[in-house]
Amino acid sequence: MTLNWRDLTSRRRARMPAVRGALARPRLQAVMDTARVLVLVAPAGYGKTTALAGSMASGAHAWLTLDADDADPQVLAAGLALAAEGLPGGAVAAELLDAGASPRRVAARVADLLDACGGLLVLDEAQYLSGECGGGGAVGDLLRELLGGGGPGTTAGRLALLSRVPLALPELARLDAAGEVTRLGTADLAFTRQEVGGLLRAGGLTPTDAEVRLAHTVTEGWPIAVRFLAQAVAQGRVQLDALADLDGGEAQLGTLFAYLASEVLGPLDPALRGVLTRGSLFEELTPELAREVLAEPDGAALLEALASGGTFLTRSDHLAGSEGAVYRAHPLLRAHLRAGLSGSEIQELASRGAAYFESTGRPRRALAAHLLSGDTGRSAALLSVYGAGWLDQGRAGLIERSLGRLPRVVWTPELHALAGDALRLSSRYGEALAEYEQATPLLRALGQVQVALDTVQPDAAWEALDVAATLAPDSPILRRMRAENLLNAGRLPEALALEPGLRNGARAALRSGDLDRALELALAAARGEAGGARAAQNHREGLLLASFVYALRGESALAAENARAGLAEGERLESPFVRSLALARLGHAGMTASDLEGARASYEHALTLAQHISGRLRVEPLMGLAALAGRAGDAQRAGVLKMEALTQAGGDGYMAGLLHLAAALGVQESGGVDEAGLDAAFTAFQTCGDTFGLACVALARFAADGSGELEAAHAAAHYPFLLARRGLLSPAASSPRRARLLAQLAHAQPELQAALLPIARELGYVQLPQPDQTPGFSVQISVLGRVSVTRSHETRARDWGRAKARDLLALLSVHGEGLPREAAQEALFPGADPGVGERNFRVTLHALGQVLEEGVTSGMFLERGDWIRLRSGPDLWIDLHAARALLDAQTGDAGRLKGLLALPERVADSDLGDVQHEAQRYAARLPDALAAEAEHALDGGNTELAARAAERALALDPAHEGAAHALMRTWHARSNAAAARRVYDQLRNALDELGLEPLPHTRALGGDSGKTPVRTPR
């Protein structure tokens, strides 16, 4: 009796397991969706199937769960045939088996099916393909077919291999070397802190940042543990706000692991289970610890066996302070195992472990062991000695957890001060002050001063500084604190006189007006901070100081880049203070980039975060919102917001100056004047000695009423970016208005014209413009898509007095150098009686002048006379001219492709022959340029940009063979011959309509072996 192939497998194995409540994970999705061959290796519970669910939500896919029987090629082929039934045309694989085809031929046919539809095949439990599990050579031929191992240019769609252990598959070696294999492991699949928060919120919970942080810490992002935790919290079995420290006594989450214990631990050998159970008291295990503390002379072999046996014991080599391998178990596994030890066992083992760690110079591990053993005295002593150093490394959570496990009756005043420091570094200032109250008088005063310094509230520090001075009169630390408080108060000269070393800090340079030096120091500080083990520096963060200086200088992209990097640092350091300040700085970057709605959103988010941290932290976002209110014409609202910010400035005179100035500038943008605000800003900056702030006030006053022209001219010469770019405190937001101010200053102060000339050139003028040459607004002419004229200070395009005026504008835009009057007249009124034509042309020219030049000097934008032309320049922008510049640029020039992709597809319709000719030329040049950029991007290895450029060119001209050729090359580079063939078929259809055939090299790329008639290239 012959066994039917269908009896070799089960249809159940060809179904994808049901996935419910999958969390969207864009960072993983982007990687998985583009992977040619994806290998996911992780133990149970890491969500390999769930992670793939998003990739299988659309498009063709097939699934096969393997088992030990799949080491037989015939069984594997049978499973592949069943899995392929869900693919377009997938029945052919089963037909091949019915006809007695070999397993290898079936695998090759499945690969063809995947290629044809761009499908994804998932092989779950892929460890059964490994030689160690009985597979390997027996099924290697099938695997090579699925992986596309036939020959050059072959492809096999996409393949995902899911395994619980690392795969030993030689068939992957070639693809690995070619960079076609994407590997993801436990570190990639583990939930980030943000994803943990997202999953909790998806379950209807509203966790705080601290609760999300602790949930992430205790689960280490292990997906199944996070999901089980979310379920337990939603059901009320676990409280997020009372999650216990897993290493400290009774742990709520220890029971969460129990239901998985049988699968994770399995039928372990007693010796293995013993070392794992007793070792669960310690965060890290080493062979030395197993020998000295656990009394296991064969500890190295036992630990290695556990690491390779499928449990959650992971191995790391050459860690700092270790002599060899270090092994770790998941915290939940440790908590579960520790529950099986008696109190006396825990105390004895922990005491031995503490002695071992102290003898080997590892105080943090010793502290954890002493706490487990119940030795509160030694725990307190270690915290007193090493706590400050751990705080400097940013380990506030370690201090808080350790202190939380010590009875408060054994806390010394020094430990209360340490608790205050930890709470302060976690931005919990109220709680910190309460702990400082129980410290020694000196530590209490120093703690109060430090809170005031961290939150920039100088008024709150003076009394505590005086108290501390009586207790430690000669303390250099105290002298520096007083100097920093003077700096915070805006009394820079006094601060530097007391502590000259402050001069080397970025904040002192900033508050003195030396922005170049401030930026240099801030960037240097940022290089030493980013990514390191440290405590958050709050308002002293180098990245955020650099972002602020960039915003003042009008370098919006760099301001945003540093603010976002600072925000990431704040998240890494788990500092709500830094995150809130970073969002405020991101708002400043948005202001300088003219993204007012984005700025508003950042400011409001910053305010929300600051709500429960510090009133001082609300000042900068309130300043930004006051400026926005002033710009919107609501001076009253701007004043209210400014006063609210001033009440929380805590005596910071420099900040008060910024508040008055920013609010006044906002009011000026809407046409108002805030003289009192400018006067208050001047006084504050003068007291601080801030030359930059004084320069901003001088320019703002000149912009408001024309006063102080000499001071304003010197301010512009000293800080040219205030007019050259839109800075946070520039006197006008728009470039034309700043150009007008520049022209007025240069005209009023001719002796400074040489210093002001570089500003004019940065604004786009060859020479310093005259006041009557700067309208204070810009005009944008569009002839691509449709003909329109828009002024920068108006909300909609201008109305046309006459349709012929629109035609004349299009004609002049096409002829950038202009036209003789007679030629322009003949183009608009062909064959008209000379007198009638002249009269009509004069009326048309006047109408166009009204559209372009209403309210400005005649001739500013439109040259009249025997020669008619548009005067393009910084204040008159013509989109066709900008498009021509892009088309004329060299292929591969920076920004060219991005600009080409943004261009409209055509020139506006017109009855004028010259405009129609330009439209034809533009329609031919744009796809040509895009195709050239596609080839350039492809030659540089950027297939994504190449595809975008070629696809846009083909959207404009489906018969563009150069673009099709580039797109086909792109698909071949991505090992997708089927997609390349589809492009070829579409091109051939388009060429057929024109009576043409593809060129031979295009036919070869498309896999067309037919004979090609000779034709002239396109």
Salt bridges, closest charged atoms under 4 A:
ASP67 OD2 - ARG13 NE 3.87
ASP70 OD2 - ARG13 NH1 2.67
GLU85 OE1 - ARG11 NH1 2.66
ASP98 OD2 - ARG6 NH2 3.75
ASP112 OD2 - ARG109 NH1 3.82
GLU125 OE2 - ARG164 NE 3.72
ASP141 OD1 - ARG144 NH2 2.32
GLU145 OE2 - ARG104 NE 2.91
GLU171 OE2 - ARG144 NH1 3.56
ASP176 OD2 - ARG183 NH2 2.58
GLU180 OE1 - ARG36 NE 3.18
GLU195 OE1 - ARG25 NH2 3.11
GLU195 OE2 - ARG27 NE 2.98
ASP209 OD2 - ARG579 NH1 2.59
GLU220 OE2 - ARG328 NH2 2.87
ASP245 OD2 - ARG405 NH1 2.92
ASP247 OD1 - ARG334 NH2 2.71
ASP247 OD1 - ARG338 NH1 3.72
GLU263 OE2 - ARG164 NH1 3.19
GLU283 OE1 - ARG364 NH1 3.93
GLU283 OE1 - ARG365 NH1 3.26
GLU284 OE2 - ARG365 NH2 2.88
GLU292 OE2 - ARG291 NE 3.66
GLU296 OE2 - ARG278 NH2 2.41
GLU304 OE1 - ARG315 NH1 2.65
ASP317 OD1 - ARG315 NE 2.85
GLU348 OE2 - ARG352 NH1 3.42
GLU358 OE2 - HIS370 NE2 2.73
GLU358 OE1 - ARG378 NH2 2.77
ASP375 OD2 - HIS370 ND1 3.85
GLU400 OE1 - ARG428 NH1 2.59
ASP421 OD1 - ARG424 NH2 3.43
GLU431 OE1 - ARG428 NH2 2.83
GLU435 OE2 - ARG408 NH2 3.26
GLU435 OE1 - HIS416 ND1 2.85
ASP454 OD2 - ARG424 NH1 2.62
ASP454 OD1 - ARG540 NH2 3.20
ASP466 OD1 - ARG482 NH2 3.09
GLU484 OE2 - ARG540 NE 3.02
GLU494 OE2 - ARG491 NE 2.88
GLU499 OE1 - ARG479 NE 3.46
GLU499 OE2 - ARG480 NH1 3.93
ASP516 OD1 - ARG553 NH1 2.78
GLU520 OE2 - ARG517 NH1 3.59
GLU541 OE1 - ARG534 NH2 2.88
GLU555 OE2 - ARG553 NE 2.62
GLU569 OE1 - ARG534 NH2 2.82
GLU569 OE2 - ARG572 NE 2.83
GLU574 OE2 - ARG193 NH1 3.56
GLU574 OE1 - ARG213 NE 2.81
GLU597 OE2 - ARG600 NE 3.87
GLU620 OE2 - ARG585 NH2 2.64
GLU620 OE1 - HIS588 NE2 2.77
GLU644 OE2 - ARG618 NH2 2.74
ASP652 OD2 - ARG511 NH2 2.79
ASP652 OD2 - ARG616 NH2 2.91
GLU669 OE1 - ARG631 NH1 3.42
GLU669 OE1 - ARG737 NH1 3.24
ASP674 OD2 - LYS642 NZ 3.97
ASP679 OD1 - ARG701 NH2 2.59
GLU762 OE2 - ARG725 NH1 2.87
GLU794 OE2 - HIS793 NE2 3.98
GLU794 OE2 - ARG798 NH1 2.87
ASP799 OD1 - ARG796 NH1 3.17
GLU817 OE2 - HIS815 ND1 3.72
GLU838 OE2 - ARG821 NH2 3.54
GLU838 OE2 - ARG842 NH1 3.40
GLU853 OE1 - ARG864 NH1 3.07
GLU854 OE1 - ARG798 NH2 2.22
GLU863 OE1 - ARG869 NE 2.79
GLU863 OE1 - ARG871 NH2 3.78
ASP888 OD1 - ARG925 NH2 2.74
ASP909 OD1 - ARG906 NH1 3.41
ASP914 OD2 - HIS815 NE2 2.76
GLU918 OE1 - ARG884 NH2 3.12
ASP928 OD1 - HIS960 NE2 2.61
GLU933 OE2 - ARG896 NH1 2.89
GLU935 OE2 - HIS965 ND1 3.47
GLU935 OE1 - ARG969 NH1 2.41
ASP939 OD1 - ARG969 NH2 3.23
ASP957 OD2 - ARG1018 NH2 2.42
GLU961 OE1 - ARG1015 NH2 2.22
ASP985 OD1 - ARG981 NE 3.18
GLU997 OE1 - ARG988 NH2 2.92
GLU997 OE1 - ARG1003 NH1 3.42
ASP1008 OD2 - ARG988 NH1 2.28
ASP1008 OD1 - ARG1003 NH2 3.27
